[in-house]
Amino acid sequence: MIELKDRRVALIGGAGFIGHNLALALKARGADVHVVDGLQVNNLLAFASTNVNTLNRNLYSQIINERLQLLNHAGVPLYVQDARDYHALTKVLEAIQPQVVVMLAAVAHADRSNKDPYSTFDHSLRTLENALDFSRNAQGMEHFIYFSSSMVYGNFNSGFVTEESICEPLGIYGALKFAGEKLVIAYNQVFDLPYTIVRPSALYGERCVSRRVGQVFIENALQRLDITISGDGSDRLDFTYVGDLANGIINVIEHEQSRGEIFNLTYGASRSISDMAEILVSHFPEIKIKFKPKDKLMPDRGTLSVDKARQLIGYSPQNPLEVGFVRYIAWYKSLFGQDRLV
Protein backbone atom coordinates (compact mmCIF):
# COMPACT_ATOMS: atom_id res chain seq x y z
CA MET A 1 0.00 0.00 0.00
CA ILE A 2 1.15 3.53 -0.84
CA GLU A 3 0.57 6.12 1.89
CA LEU A 4 -2.06 8.65 0.77
CA LYS A 5 -1.52 11.11 3.61
CA ASP A 6 0.39 14.23 2.48
CA ARG A 7 0.74 12.79 -1.02
CA ARG A 8 0.79 15.65 -3.54
CA VAL A 9 -1.97 15.10 -6.11
CA ALA A 10 -2.75 17.51 -8.97
CA LEU A 11 -6.21 17.22 -10.54
CA ILE A 12 -6.21 18.83 -14.00
CA GLY A 13 -9.81 19.71 -14.72
CA GLY A 14 -10.46 19.19 -11.03
CA ALA A 15 -13.22 21.79 -10.59
CA GLY A 16 -15.63 19.75 -12.69
CA PHE A 17 -18.28 17.29 -11.53
CA ILE A 18 -15.96 14.33 -11.04
CA GLY A 19 -12.92 16.40 -10.10
CA HIS A 20 -14.32 18.39 -7.19
CA ASN A 21 -15.92 15.28 -5.66
CA LEU A 22 -12.60 13.45 -6.02
CA ALA A 23 -10.68 16.42 -4.55
CA LEU A 24 -12.92 16.47 -1.48
CA ALA A 25 -12.56 12.70 -1.00
CA LEU A 26 -8.77 12.87 -1.32
CA LYS A 27 -8.54 15.80 1.09
CA ALA A 28 -10.68 13.96 3.62
CA ARG A 29 -8.17 11.08 3.46
CA GLY A 30 -5.23 13.39 4.13
CA ALA A 31 -3.84 13.91 0.62
CA ASP A 32 -2.20 17.21 -0.34
CA VAL A 33 -4.55 17.81 -3.27
CA HIS A 34 -4.42 20.71 -5.76
CA VAL A 35 -6.97 21.60 -8.45
CA VAL A 36 -5.98 23.10 -11.80
CA ASP A 37 -8.91 24.23 -13.96
CA GLY A 38 -9.65 26.92 -16.54
CA LEU A 39 -13.32 27.02 -15.39
CA GLN A 40 -14.37 27.21 -19.04
CA VAL A 41 -15.76 23.87 -20.17
CA ASN A 42 -19.18 23.28 -18.63
CA ASN A 43 -18.08 25.38 -15.68
CA LEU A 44 -18.27 28.83 -14.10
CA LEU A 45 -17.29 30.96 -17.10
CA ALA A 46 -19.67 29.15 -19.44
CA PHE A 47 -22.68 29.67 -17.17
CA ALA A 48 -21.69 33.18 -16.08
CA SER A 49 -22.45 34.33 -19.61
CA THR A 50 -25.61 36.39 -20.01
CA ASN A 51 -26.80 34.12 -22.80
CA VAL A 52 -30.45 33.76 -21.78
CA ASN A 53 -30.85 30.68 -23.99
CA THR A 54 -28.64 28.60 -21.69
CA LEU A 55 -30.98 26.14 -19.96
CA ASN A 56 -31.12 26.46 -16.15
CA ARG A 57 -28.20 28.90 -16.23
CA ASN A 58 -28.89 30.37 -12.77
CA LEU A 59 -29.28 26.93 -11.23
CA TYR A 60 -26.02 25.65 -12.71
CA SER A 61 -24.15 28.79 -11.70
CA GLN A 62 -25.38 28.23 -8.14
CA ILE A 63 -24.26 24.59 -8.18
CA ILE A 64 -20.81 25.45 -9.55
CA ASN A 65 -20.34 28.16 -6.94
CA GLU A 66 -21.20 25.54 -4.31
CA ARG A 67 -18.42 23.32 -5.72
CA LEU A 68 -15.91 26.14 -5.43
CA GLN A 69 -17.04 27.01 -1.90
CA LEU A 70 -16.66 23.38 -0.81
CA LEU A 71 -13.13 23.25 -2.22
CA ASN A 72 -12.27 26.51 -0.49
CA HIS A 73 -13.71 25.41 2.86
CA ALA A 74 -11.81 22.11 2.60
CA GLY A 75 -8.55 24.00 2.03
CA VAL A 76 -8.02 22.69 -1.51
CA PRO A 77 -6.01 25.21 -3.58
CA LEU A 78 -7.54 26.14 -6.95
CA TYR A 79 -5.27 27.34 -9.77
CA VAL A 80 -7.35 28.93 -12.53
CA GLN A 81 -5.37 27.95 -15.60
CA ASP A 82 -6.32 26.83 -19.12
CA ALA A 83 -4.57 23.47 -19.62
CA ARG A 84 -4.28 24.14 -23.37
CA ASP A 85 -1.49 26.62 -22.62
CA TYR A 86 1.53 24.35 -22.28
CA HIS A 87 3.97 26.83 -20.77
CA ALA A 88 1.49 28.31 -18.29
CA LEU A 89 0.30 24.83 -17.25
CA THR A 90 3.88 23.69 -16.79
CA LYS A 91 4.62 26.69 -14.55
CA VAL A 92 1.64 25.88 -12.32
CA LEU A 93 2.51 22.19 -12.08
CA GLU A 94 6.14 22.97 -11.33
CA ALA A 95 4.96 25.02 -8.35
CA ILE A 96 2.78 22.13 -7.12
CA GLN A 97 5.44 19.44 -7.73
CA PRO A 98 2.85 16.63 -7.84
CA GLN A 99 3.65 13.00 -7.18
CA VAL A 100 0.37 12.04 -8.86
CA VAL A 101 -1.33 13.77 -11.81
CA VAL A 102 -4.97 12.93 -12.48
CA MET A 103 -6.08 14.01 -15.96
CA LEU A 104 -9.78 14.94 -16.01
CA ALA A 105 -9.85 17.88 -18.43
CA ALA A 106 -12.14 17.10 -21.37
CA VAL A 107 -15.44 17.86 -23.06
CA ALA A 108 -17.35 15.18 -21.16
CA HIS A 109 -20.44 14.89 -23.33
CA ALA A 110 -20.80 12.67 -26.42
CA ASP A 111 -23.49 14.72 -28.18
CA ARG A 112 -21.60 18.00 -27.65
CA SER A 113 -18.41 16.35 -28.91
CA ASN A 114 -20.05 15.23 -32.13
CA LYS A 115 -21.41 18.73 -32.76
CA ASP A 116 -18.11 20.53 -32.04
CA PRO A 117 -15.19 18.17 -32.74
CA TYR A 118 -12.55 20.93 -32.90
CA SER A 119 -13.30 22.17 -29.39
CA THR A 120 -13.46 18.60 -28.12
CA PHE A 121 -10.03 17.81 -29.57
CA ASP A 122 -8.62 21.06 -28.19
CA HIS A 123 -9.91 20.50 -24.66
CA SER A 124 -9.29 16.74 -24.59
CA LEU A 125 -6.21 15.66 -26.54
CA ARG A 126 -4.25 18.91 -26.54
CA THR A 127 -4.65 19.29 -22.79
CA LEU A 128 -3.70 15.62 -22.33
CA GLU A 129 -0.52 15.97 -24.37
CA ASN A 130 0.48 19.04 -22.35
CA ALA A 131 -0.04 17.17 -19.07
CA LEU A 132 1.87 14.13 -20.32
CA ASP A 133 4.78 16.20 -21.58
CA PHE A 134 5.14 17.88 -18.18
CA SER A 135 4.85 14.56 -16.35
CA ARG A 136 7.48 12.64 -18.33
CA ASN A 137 10.37 14.64 -16.85
CA ALA A 138 8.90 16.13 -13.68
CA GLN A 139 10.97 15.62 -10.55
CA GLY A 140 9.16 13.44 -8.01
CA MET A 141 6.42 12.48 -10.47
CA GLU A 142 5.34 8.89 -9.80
CA HIS A 143 1.91 8.20 -11.29
CA PHE A 144 -0.24 9.53 -14.16
CA ILE A 145 -3.95 8.66 -14.05
CA TYR A 146 -6.07 9.18 -17.17
CA PHE A 147 -9.86 9.35 -17.18
CA SER A 148 -11.14 7.54 -20.24
CA SER A 149 -14.73 6.35 -20.71
CA SER A 150 -16.90 3.29 -21.24
CA MET A 151 -17.68 4.86 -24.64
CA VAL A 152 -14.39 3.46 -25.97
CA TYR A 153 -16.04 0.04 -26.19
CA GLY A 154 -18.74 1.12 -28.64
CA ASN A 155 -21.54 -1.45 -28.78
CA PHE A 156 -21.43 -4.07 -26.03
CA ASN A 157 -22.06 -7.05 -28.29
CA SER A 158 -22.94 -9.37 -25.42
CA GLY A 159 -24.21 -6.73 -22.99
CA PHE A 160 -21.04 -7.22 -20.94
CA VAL A 161 -17.43 -6.09 -21.33
CA THR A 162 -14.10 -6.56 -19.57
CA GLU A 163 -10.96 -4.47 -19.95
CA GLU A 164 -9.79 -7.00 -22.56
CA SER A 165 -12.85 -6.51 -24.79
CA ILE A 166 -12.16 -5.06 -28.25
CA CYS A 167 -12.75 -1.30 -28.41
CA GLU A 168 -14.77 -0.02 -31.39
CA PRO A 169 -15.89 3.49 -30.32
CA LEU A 170 -18.73 5.31 -32.10
CA GLY A 171 -18.52 9.03 -32.75
CA ILE A 172 -16.05 11.77 -31.84
CA TYR A 173 -16.16 11.46 -28.04
CA GLY A 174 -15.38 7.76 -27.82
CA ALA A 175 -12.74 7.99 -30.55
CA LEU A 176 -10.88 10.79 -28.76
CA LYS A 177 -11.01 8.97 -25.44
CA PHE A 178 -9.54 5.86 -27.06
CA ALA A 179 -6.89 7.99 -28.76
CA GLY A 180 -6.07 9.45 -25.35
CA GLU A 181 -5.54 5.95 -23.95
CA LYS A 182 -3.13 5.15 -26.77
CA LEU A 183 -1.23 8.39 -26.16
CA VAL A 184 -0.85 7.62 -22.45
CA ILE A 185 0.42 4.12 -23.23
CA ALA A 186 2.84 5.56 -25.80
CA TYR A 187 4.34 7.92 -23.20
CA ASN A 188 4.91 4.90 -21.01
CA GLN A 189 6.59 3.03 -23.88
CA VAL A 190 8.86 5.93 -24.82
CA PHE A 191 9.49 7.64 -21.47
CA ASP A 192 8.60 4.92 -18.95
CA LEU A 193 5.88 7.12 -17.42
CA PRO A 194 3.91 5.08 -14.84
CA TYR A 195 0.19 5.26 -15.67
CA THR A 196 -3.28 3.95 -14.93
CA ILE A 197 -6.26 4.32 -17.26
CA VAL A 198 -9.78 4.26 -15.80
CA ARG A 199 -13.08 3.78 -17.65
CA PRO A 200 -16.13 5.11 -15.77
CA SER A 201 -19.72 4.75 -16.97
CA ALA A 202 -23.05 6.60 -16.63
CA LEU A 203 -22.01 8.71 -13.66
CA TYR A 204 -24.49 10.54 -11.47
CA GLY A 205 -24.38 12.43 -8.19
CA GLU A 206 -24.34 15.74 -6.41
CA ARG A 207 -23.38 18.98 -8.18
CA CYS A 208 -23.40 17.72 -11.76
CA VAL A 209 -24.27 20.26 -14.46
CA SER A 210 -23.48 18.09 -17.51
CA ARG A 211 -27.14 17.19 -18.08
CA ARG A 212 -26.57 13.48 -17.71
CA VAL A 213 -29.70 11.36 -17.79
CA GLY A 214 -30.30 11.14 -14.03
CA GLN A 215 -29.75 14.86 -13.57
CA VAL A 216 -32.24 15.76 -16.31
CA PHE A 217 -34.79 13.33 -14.88
CA ILE A 218 -34.67 14.92 -11.42
CA GLU A 219 -34.64 18.53 -12.63
CA ASN A 220 -37.62 17.92 -14.91
CA ALA A 221 -39.51 16.18 -12.12
CA LEU A 222 -38.88 19.08 -9.74
CA GLN A 223 -40.16 21.50 -12.38
CA ARG A 224 -43.22 19.36 -13.17
CA LEU A 225 -41.96 18.74 -16.69
CA ASP A 226 -42.33 15.52 -18.66
CA ILE A 227 -39.52 12.97 -18.60
CA THR A 228 -38.24 11.98 -22.05
CA ILE A 229 -36.47 8.66 -22.59
CA SER A 230 -34.44 7.91 -25.72
CA GLY A 231 -35.57 4.53 -27.03
CA ASP A 232 -38.10 2.33 -25.27
CA GLY A 233 -36.46 2.40 -21.84
CA SER A 234 -34.92 -1.05 -22.12
CA ASP A 235 -31.40 0.23 -22.85
CA ARG A 236 -29.07 -0.70 -20.02
CA LEU A 237 -26.32 1.41 -18.48
CA ASP A 238 -23.87 0.68 -15.69
CA PHE A 239 -25.04 3.62 -13.56
CA THR A 240 -22.26 4.64 -11.16
CA TYR A 241 -22.50 6.95 -8.15
CA VAL A 242 -19.70 9.51 -8.16
CA GLY A 243 -18.69 8.65 -4.59
CA ASP A 244 -17.93 5.06 -5.63
CA LEU A 245 -15.76 6.34 -8.48
CA ALA A 246 -13.87 8.70 -6.14
CA ASN A 247 -13.14 5.80 -3.79
CA GLY A 248 -11.98 3.76 -6.77
CA ILE A 249 -9.44 6.44 -7.72
CA ILE A 250 -8.17 6.43 -4.15
CA ASN A 251 -7.71 2.65 -4.51
CA VAL A 252 -5.75 3.28 -7.73
CA ILE A 253 -3.41 5.75 -6.01
CA GLU A 254 -2.88 3.58 -2.94
CA HIS A 255 -2.10 0.33 -4.76
CA GLU A 256 1.13 -0.01 -6.71
CA GLN A 257 -0.50 -2.92 -8.59
CA SER A 258 -2.63 -0.34 -10.45
CA ARG A 259 0.31 0.93 -12.49
CA GLY A 260 0.36 -0.07 -16.12
CA GLU A 261 -3.27 -1.20 -15.91
CA ILE A 262 -6.66 -0.28 -17.34
CA PHE A 263 -9.65 -0.52 -14.98
CA ASN A 264 -13.40 -0.35 -15.40
CA LEU A 265 -14.52 1.75 -12.40
CA THR A 266 -18.31 1.40 -12.42
CA TYR A 267 -20.96 -0.13 -10.18
CA GLY A 268 -20.46 -3.37 -12.09
CA ALA A 269 -24.10 -4.23 -12.81
CA SER A 270 -26.17 -2.60 -15.53
CA ARG A 271 -29.72 -1.36 -15.04
CA SER A 272 -32.31 -0.26 -17.56
CA ILE A 273 -33.19 3.40 -17.99
CA SER A 274 -36.73 2.37 -17.04
CA ASP A 275 -35.35 1.18 -13.68
CA MET A 276 -34.03 4.68 -12.99
CA ALA A 277 -37.32 6.21 -14.16
CA GLU A 278 -39.31 3.95 -11.82
CA ILE A 279 -37.28 5.11 -8.83
CA LEU A 280 -37.96 8.69 -9.87
CA VAL A 281 -41.70 8.03 -10.20
CA SER A 282 -41.76 6.62 -6.66
CA HIS A 283 -40.64 10.09 -5.46
CA PHE A 284 -42.66 12.12 -7.99
CA PRO A 285 -45.82 10.07 -8.75
CA GLU A 286 -47.37 12.82 -10.90
CA ILE A 287 -44.67 12.94 -13.57
CA LYS A 288 -45.32 11.77 -17.11
CA ILE A 289 -42.85 9.81 -19.25
CA LYS A 290 -42.48 10.18 -23.00
CA PHE A 291 -40.28 8.30 -25.45
CA LYS A 292 -38.28 9.45 -28.48
CA PRO A 293 -36.10 7.62 -31.04
CA LYS A 294 -32.65 6.67 -29.82
CA ASP A 295 -29.62 8.56 -31.18
CA LYS A 296 -27.89 6.35 -33.77
CA LEU A 297 -24.47 7.34 -32.35
CA MET A 298 -25.36 6.14 -28.86
CA PRO A 299 -24.02 2.58 -28.55
CA ASP A 300 -25.87 -0.34 -27.01
CA ARG A 301 -24.18 -0.76 -23.65
CA GLY A 302 -24.57 -2.80 -20.49
CA THR A 303 -22.39 -4.06 -17.64
CA LEU A 304 -18.69 -3.30 -17.25
CA SER A 305 -16.95 -6.02 -15.27
CA VAL A 306 -15.13 -4.63 -12.23
CA ASP A 307 -13.62 -7.99 -11.23
CA LYS A 308 -10.12 -6.86 -12.17
CA ALA A 309 -10.37 -3.74 -10.00
CA ARG A 310 -11.78 -5.76 -7.11
CA GLN A 311 -8.93 -8.25 -7.25
CA LEU A 312 -5.96 -5.94 -7.87
CA ILE A 313 -6.84 -2.79 -5.93
CA GLY A 314 -9.70 -3.72 -3.60
CA TYR A 315 -12.35 -1.68 -5.40
CA SER A 316 -15.77 -2.14 -3.77
CA PRO A 317 -18.66 0.02 -5.04
CA GLN A 318 -21.42 0.42 -2.44
CA ASN A 319 -24.21 2.37 -4.14
CA PRO A 320 -26.82 0.70 -6.36
CA LEU A 321 -29.46 3.00 -7.85
CA GLU A 322 -31.77 2.39 -4.90
CA VAL A 323 -29.14 4.01 -2.66
CA GLY A 324 -27.15 6.47 -4.78
CA PHE A 325 -29.96 7.82 -6.96
CA VAL A 326 -32.27 8.23 -3.97
CA ARG A 327 -29.50 10.18 -2.21
CA TYR A 328 -29.15 12.33 -5.34
CA ILE A 329 -32.89 13.08 -5.38
CA ALA A 330 -32.76 14.05 -1.70
CA TRP A 331 -29.81 16.38 -2.37
CA TYR A 332 -31.73 18.21 -5.11
CA LYS A 333 -34.73 18.66 -2.84
CA SER A 334 -32.59 19.93 0.03
CA LEU A 335 -30.82 22.34 -2.34
CA PHE A 336 -34.05 24.27 -2.69
CA GLY A 337 -35.74 23.35 0.57
CA GLN A 338 -38.84 22.26 -1.28
CA ASP A 339 -40.12 19.82 -3.87
CA ARG A 340 -39.71 21.97 -6.96
CA LEU A 341 -37.30 24.46 -8.46
CA VAL A 342 -37.97 28.19 -8.29
Stockholm file with secondary structure:
# STOCKHOLM 1.0

chainA/1-342         MIELKDRRVALIGGAGFIGHNLALALKARGADVHVVDGLQVNNLLAFASTNVNTLNRNLYSQIINERLQLLNHAGVPLYVQDARDYHALTKVLEAIQPQVVVMLAAVAHADRSNKDPYSTFDHSLRTLENALDFSRNAQGMEHFIYFSSSMVYGNFNSGFVTEESICEPLGIYGALKFAGEKLVIAYNQVFDLPYTIVRPSALYGERCVSRRVGQVFIENALQRLDITISGDGSDRLDFTYVGDLANGIINVIEHEQSRGEIFNLTYGASRSISDMAEILVSHFPEIKIKFKPKDKLMPDRGTLSVDKARQLIGYSPQNPLEVGFVRYIAWYKSLFGQDRLV
#=GR chainA/1-342 SS CCCCTTCEEEEETTTSHHHHHHHHHHHHTTCEEEEEECSCTTSHHHHHSCCTTSTTHHHHHHHHHHHHHHHHHHTCCEEECCTTCHHHHHHHHHHHCCSEEEECCSCCCHHHHHHCHHHHHIIIIIHHHHHHHHHTTCTTCCEEEEECCGGGGCSCTTSEECTTSCCCCCHHHHHHHHHHHHHHHHHHHHHCCCEEEEECCSEECTTCCSCCHHHHHHHHHHTTCCEEEESSSCCEECCEEHHHHHHHHHHHHHCGGGTTEEEECSCSSCEEHHHHHHHHHHHCTTCCEEEECCCTTSCCCCEECCHHHHHHHCCCCCCCHHHHHHHHHHHHHHHHTSSSCC
#=GC SS_cons         CCCCTTCEEEEETTTSHHHHHHHHHHHHTTCEEEEEECSCTTSHHHHHSCCTTSTTHHHHHHHHHHHHHHHHHHTCCEEECCTTCHHHHHHHHHHHCCSEEEECCSCCCHHHHHHCHHHHHIIIIIHHHHHHHHHTTCTTCCEEEEECCGGGGCSCTTSEECTTSCCCCCHHHHHHHHHHHHHHHHHHHHHCCCEEEEECCSEECTTCCSCCHHHHHHHHHHTTCCEEEESSSCCEECCEEHHHHHHHHHHHHHCGGGTTEEEECSCSSCEEHHHHHHHHHHHCTTCCEEEECCCTTSCCCCEECCHHHHHHHCCCCCCCHHHHHHHHHHHHHHHHTSSSCC
//
